[in-house]
């Protein structure tokens, strides 16, 4: 069907310690309004750190 609206957006997860963008994921804008924060493994720091959502610039 033409004209279907996309409810998900692509986001980057940025490490809070080294400030590098390590992960890309999608988020449903209708279900989750606040910014996503996950504990993920940072390969540059070689430990689990808090990763925060930043928007993908297109």
C-alpha positions in Angstrom: 0.0 0.0 0.0 1.3 3.4 -0.9 1.6 6.1 1.7 2.1 3.9 4.8 3.6 6.0 7.6 6.7 4.7 9.3 6.3 4.6 13.1 9.9 3.5 13.8 13.1 5.6 13.4 16.7 4.6 13.2 18.9 5.8 16.1 22.6 5.5 17.1 23.7 4.5 20.6 26.7 6.6 21.8 29.0 5.6 24.6 28.8 7.9 27.5 32.5 7.5 28.3 34.4 7.5 25.0 31.6 9.4 23.0 31.9 7.0 20.1 28.8 5.7 18.2 29.0 1.9 18.6 25.5 0.6 17.8 22.6 1.3 15.4 19.1 0.2 16.3 15.5 1.2 15.7 12.9 2.6 18.1 9.1 2.8 17.9 8.3 6.5 18.3 4.7 5.8 19.5 5.6 3.4 22.3 8.8 4.9 23.6 8.9 8.7 23.8 11.9 9.2 26.1 15.5 8.7 25.0 16.8 5.2 25.1 19.6 4.3 27.5 21.1 0.8 27.6 24.2 -0.8 29.2 26.1 -2.2 26.2 29.7 -3.4 25.6 32.0 -0.7 24.3 34.8 -2.4 22.2 37.0 0.7 22.6 36.9 0.8 26.4 36.6 -3.0 26.6 33.9 -2.9 29.3 30.1 -2.4 29.7 29.1 1.2 29.7 26.0 3.3 29.5 25.0 4.0 25.9 22.6 6.9 25.1 20.4 7.5 22.1 21.3 10.1 19.5 19.5 10.7 16.3 20.8 9.7 12.9 21.5 12.7 10.7 20.2 12.1 7.2 
